Amino acid sequence: MNKNLTTEGSILFWVKLSDNPAFQNPESNIAFMHDQDVGGIKLTIVKEKSIMRAVVNNSKYGVARLESDILKKLTKDMMVSLTWTKESAKFYLNGEQVSESIYA
C-alpha cells in the first residue's frame, strides 16, 4: 500500500545498544535513514558524533530540520520518534520532545 503521509505521519525505532555498540561512541557517525521515502516524505535520521539529526523533507509543505545533543543519553538504549503534520515536525528521544521545527 502506498499511502500519502504528507499531511501527517510518524516513525518510531529503538536503538538497542547490544545490537549497535558503535552508538555509544561519542565520535561515531551512523545513518539510520537517508532520504528514505515514506509516503511522500523523505526522511533522514543520523547520529553525527553526539548529535542526533532528523530532516523531514515534505514534498507538499517544505523541509523541517531537527536535532538534539545526546551525549548524556549514550549510556542506554534509545527510543527515537519523529512525527509530522502539515504545520511542523517534532523529534522525540526516549519519549521526550527534544526539538520542533516548522517547514521552511
Secondary structure, DSSP 8 states (H G I E B T S, - for coil): -----SSEEEEEEEE-TTT-GGGG-TT-EEEEEEEEEETTEEEEEEEETTEEEEEEEETTTEEEEEEEE-GGGTTS-EEEEEEEESSEEEEEETTEEEEEEE--
